[in-house]
Amino acid sequence: MIEKTYDPASVEDRIYSAWQDANCFAAGAGSKPGAESYSIVIPPPNVTGSLHIGHALNNTIQDVLVRFERMRGKDVLWQPGTDHAGIATQMVVERMLMETQQPSRRDLGREKFLEKVWEWKAESGGTILNQLKRLGASCDWSRERFTMDEGLSRAVLKVFVQLYKEGLIYRDKRLVNWDPHFETAISDLEVENLEVDGHMWHFKYPLAGGETYRYVEKDADGNIVFEEERDYISIATTRPETMLGDGAVAVHPDDERYAPIVGKLCEIPVGPKAHRRLIPIITDEYPDPDFGSGAVKITGAHDFNDYEVARRGGIPMYSLMDTKGSMRADGAPYAEQAEIAQRIAEGKQDFDAAFIASINIVPDEYRGLDRYVARKRVVADIDAEGLLIEIENKKIMQPFGDRSKVVIEPFLTDQWFVNAGELAKPALASVREGRTNFVPKSWENTYFAWLENIQPWCVSRQLWWGHQIPAWYGPDGTIFVEDSKEEAQAAAATYYGREVALERDPDVLDTWFSSALWPFSTMGWPDETPEVGRYYPTSVLVTGFDIIFFWVARMMMMGLHFMKTEPFSTVYVHALVRDEKGQKMSKSKGNVIDPLELVDGYGADASRFTLAAMAAQGRDIKLSMNRVEGYRNFVTKLWNAARFLEMNECVRVAGFEPEAASTSLNRWIIGATAKAAANLTRSIEDYKFNEAANYAYDFVWGTFCDWFVELAKPVFSGDDETAKAETRATAAWALDQILKILHPFMPFVTEELWGETGKAGPAREGFLMLSDWPVLDGLSFPEAEAELNWLIEVISSIRSVRTEMNVPAGAKVPLVLIGGNAGTEARINTHDAAIKRLARVESISVASVVPASSAQFVVGEATWALPLADLIDIDAERQRLGKDVKKLEGEITGLEKKLGNEQFLAKAPEGVVEEQRERLTEAQLRRDKILEALARLK
């Protein structure tokens, strides 16, 4: 006997363990010989991570797809694994060492520290994968991979060495994002740009030799509005400490104000007066004449925009800081270095990047200072000379390390780079030519924008945890990149003509480098494994929009280069999960929703169904606890319906043939079931998960539970044994199909009910998750559908009128048919009892005119009337409804006025605007409904 209530906590672990024990998640489980393959690789979560709501959405969608395709008989592989997460893991382990009072990373040394990391990984890593199991994820856990495991490490090694020898990986000095806390380059994805309170300092850069020029400002018509004689050019900066490394001042070539001084020199107003550096005033398209003074200092080693200007103009790029963000303290005294820099500025000395890097032009008094201490000193020193024009308080965007929380520095340093521009060409062509498709298609534009403007990809990190770069340096700096130290030594011996000592590059590879190989490295490449042949390319990638460039594009590049084909045919990009007001979730706002708390409170099925039902393509999810609670009620509704059918002896019948059903009720529910299965199939195939979930909800709750079960009750308690037996068998058959179509969304409750309902009738052949997906073609009964839909519309209309007119719930109402044809009258005779019972109708009669004081509605060709004079005060109802309309009209007018206000639309948060739009739509619908009710009373 099915338990009275469904308790997810007592079911989910048991069901999941049973699936695992039976190897239901194994690649190919349930498939037949020769079955089409279907594969998905999980976006590998960080080994340090824990489940958040974005993971829950992402993995719910993947699980819906793999369960659906597994039931369709395909050979399915859902490949799981984790990413080694270079910075995050190193940070976690260093913190653990500190908290347990063990030696620090530096004290341990590289080898011993890495042993500690592997120990931590064995004990604590991979928590998130166990959390995914709580959600019901049906990955093939026996194939779990890790980006630092032996096989994937071999793949990484092969790719790096091959790309280097093909000239697609190289070492170069370029500007990168630098984290002064971790002392490493980081990717753009690891940078958070935040708006903070800041300053814009305006300084005078005196012209060399005391020269002056006539500074003129004109209006749009060319009239002079301001002029004066100046002996300086005005510069503004948010980082005064970087002035020490200026290589030039740039103005726009069309800016007439500065035309007289282009090509001249100006003085950086800081440092010892005897050795002030002079830099040229140049032209470049980068400065905006309408922003600030229109003149921009060019500090190529400390600003990404300046870096591009410096490269175009051949301007020297002087590095000012060390790896910790302090002003450099190395090298010769400032006076000597400044003289060299001056000769370079005047074009009297040639230079290259390596030569410039050896020069420290930080004045002696600032050397070794923290960057922010140096900033204060620089500003104070310039102000003391009267060269500070003003300090402007303003909001500025500042880059922070997402883990270190310190301000990131643009840093000129030697790093390893991939020629992403070359690798991007086939990746662009694949999407343009339709071999890989984005869903929604609009995300292709993001993909194109990034790849069309792609920069060299910095793949080296100054960490210890990760894939150490397979590069060795000879005595003169010559680089040898090989698969092993032995091969590097052999190559060096050939190059030098003798045995030499080699030093290995200490850097490791960017985590995204190894994850770019994920679709094929996880399947055993570079070996020619059966899995590579069977499951690559994969079928679909499910991912968030924020890593289209960092992961999706790079997998495309690597897959096309090494496997000669795209790694997936479809990229499904899911939306962001926000709170119920549409705000982005963050710990600081206190609006973060923990998916494990959802599972604990409402069950995995309700949590999953909520996410799927709200996953509309291209639209962010506003996650409301009311929705989760509502879908928990849906789980309960399904459970209660199954229990009711069991109590009424609805048992599966061997050899049941749905097409042979005879009663209209049974033929109708069979056809409706077939239509629901077809709708779900189409929607899942089209990646319209919200549509599929809503089809399931409407059919199961509305059609099956609310109508079929209610209409079947008289049959179950009636005397027609033939109809009773057919209806019981039909109900059991329909419930089986319901469990199947709901299973990808709600795996636990459906599997539990599959087992419970399998205790009677023919023996089940196995788990629901390995059963066949319903393909119910040909089960359409138009006459039965028309008849039952008519009945439902009549009953629903009566119920609506009763509600609108405030008819007491216990009162029975008379029903009068006007203008009905013979077919309608015949239907009334057939369904008289159902109409009376489900709509609380006292009597049904036929008339030629509408009785007085009646509420009316139309179904089919007939008019239906409910004489209500004896049940309600008609005039009072008219007045009440009229007042409601008037009140709603006022609300609608106010909302329309607000939403027509451009200032409101511009200033109000997006969530507030959307809320007002929803209120307007709701008010309009309520008003229209009441107007319909008033019309019924005429």
Secondary structure as UniProt FT lines:
FT   HELIX           8..21
FT   TURN            22..25
FT   TURN            27..30
FT   TURN            33..34
FT   STRAND          37..41
FT   TURN            47..48
FT   HELIX           53..71
FT   TURN            72..73
FT   STRAND          75..79
FT   STRAND          81..83
FT   HELIX           86..99
FT   TURN            100..101
FT   HELIX           105..108
FT   HELIX           110..124
FT   TURN            125..126
FT   HELIX           127..135
FT   HELIX           141..143
FT   STRAND          145..146
FT   TURN            147..148
FT   HELIX           150..165
FT   TURN            166..167
FT   STRAND          169..179
FT   TURN            180..183
FT   STRAND          184..186
FT   HELIX           188..190
FT   STRAND          191..207
FT   HELIX           208..210
FT   STRAND          213..218
FT   TURN            220..221
FT   STRAND          224..230
FT   STRAND          232..237
FT   HELIX           240..245
FT   STRAND          248..251
FT   TURN            253..254
FT   HELIX           256..261
FT   TURN            262..263
FT   STRAND          265..267
FT   HELIX           273..275
FT   STRAND          278..283
FT   TURN            289..290
FT   TURN            292..293
FT   STRAND          295..298
FT   TURN            300..301
FT   HELIX           304..313
FT   TURN            323..324
FT   STRAND          326..327
FT   HELIX           334..345
FT   TURN            346..347
FT   HELIX           353..357
FT   HELIX           364..366
FT   TURN            367..368
FT   HELIX           371..384
FT   TURN            385..386
FT   STRAND          388..401
FT   TURN            402..404
FT   STRAND          409..418
FT   HELIX           420..432
FT   TURN            433..434
FT   STRAND          437..439
FT   TURN            441..442
FT   HELIX           443..452
FT   STRAND          457..458
FT   STRAND          460..461
FT   STRAND          471..473
FT   TURN            475..476
FT   STRAND          479..481
FT   HELIX           485..496
FT   STRAND          503..504
FT   STRAND          508..509
FT   HELIX           511..515
FT   TURN            516..517
FT   HELIX           518..521
FT   TURN            522..526
FT   HELIX           530..535
FT   STRAND          538..544
FT   HELIX           545..547
FT   HELIX           548..553
FT   HELIX           554..558
FT   HELIX           559..563
FT   STRAND          568..574
FT   STRAND          577..579
FT   TURN            580..581
FT   TURN            587..590
FT   HELIX           595..602
FT   HELIX           604..613
FT   TURN            617..618
FT   STRAND          621..623
FT   HELIX           625..647
FT   TURN            648..649
FT   TURN            654..655
FT   HELIX           658..660
FT   HELIX           664..685
FT   TURN            686..687
FT   HELIX           689..697
FT   HELIX           698..708
FT   HELIX           709..717
FT   HELIX           721..742
FT   TURN            743..745
FT   HELIX           747..757
FT   TURN            758..759
FT   HELIX           768..770
FT   TURN            777..778
FT   HELIX           782..804
FT   TURN            805..806
FT   TURN            809..810
FT   STRAND          813..818
FT   HELIX           822..839
FT   STRAND          841..847
FT   TURN            852..853
FT   STRAND          854..859
FT   TURN            860..861
FT   STRAND          862..867
FT   TURN            869..871
FT   HELIX           874..899
FT   HELIX           902..907
FT   HELIX           910..936
//
